[in-house]
Amino acid sequence: MKIINLIAIGCGMIAPLLSFSLTAKADNPVFYGLQMEQFEYRAGDEGEKLFSWNGDAFIGTDELKLRWQGEGERDINAGINEKLENRLVLQTPVSDFFDVKGGVRLDTPKGTDRWYGTVGITGLAPQWFEVDADLFVSETGDGSARLDIAYEGLITNHLVLTPSVELNAAFSDDPEIEVSKGLSNIELGLRLSYDIIDRSISPYIGIVYERKLGNTASLAKDEGADYEATFAVFGLRLMF
């Protein structure tokens, strides 16, 4: 019943998007695409070996798109998924540079599974910063938020330096997934890529720093788990 209610919340979030789509022109062409912003191997400062990915695919028109967003992290040594998240959203423009989106999210990591209703905004902020901000409400009624910011700095026409930051915050405690109220974690990244085929394939190297914050870090310490890590990363950025 909770999952049914959650899907209803997600449908309520995307209803305005469906209404907006009715204004689309009948001959509006359909586009589709796939991109993996991160598709990488991570070597940690304490011997960790991880495979990490973050990507999305879409199909739709300029007025309305159906979009899948997925990300995950697999511990190669332990053979388990530390993180596995999939989202299915509808997305429509609200200005020249920003889209609004809404739908559902499912987390299926090594621990407790979680369904969420989600709504957010994505686009280009001034100075060409890529911004992705999302609000989530879980099947247990817990709220959370995420902010992703990245910037592609062109060193040459092919060489690109991309700093990024991801912040996660929880509005209440959810001990089943080891998250406490407040800022829960931060991830900082710096990747240097080289576009070799029209930006479709771009190998990169970089560094990533992850840290749990506040009471979420305290929970990790109490259980003897790591609350911070630094990784050297090697990967590909793919766009089709």
Secondary structure, DSSP 8 states (H G I E B T S, - for coil): -HHHHHHHHHHHHHHHHHHHHTTS-TT---EEEEEEEEEEEEEETTS-EEEEEEEEEEEE-SS-EEEEEEEEEEETTTTEEEEEEEEEEEEEESSSSEEEEEEEEEE-SSS--EEEEEEEEEEEEGGGEEEEEEEEEETTS-EEEEEEEE--EESSSSEEEEEEEEEEEESS-BGGGTB-SEEEEEEEEEEEEE--STTSEEEEEEEEEEEE-HHHHHHHHHTT--SEEEEEEEEEEEE-
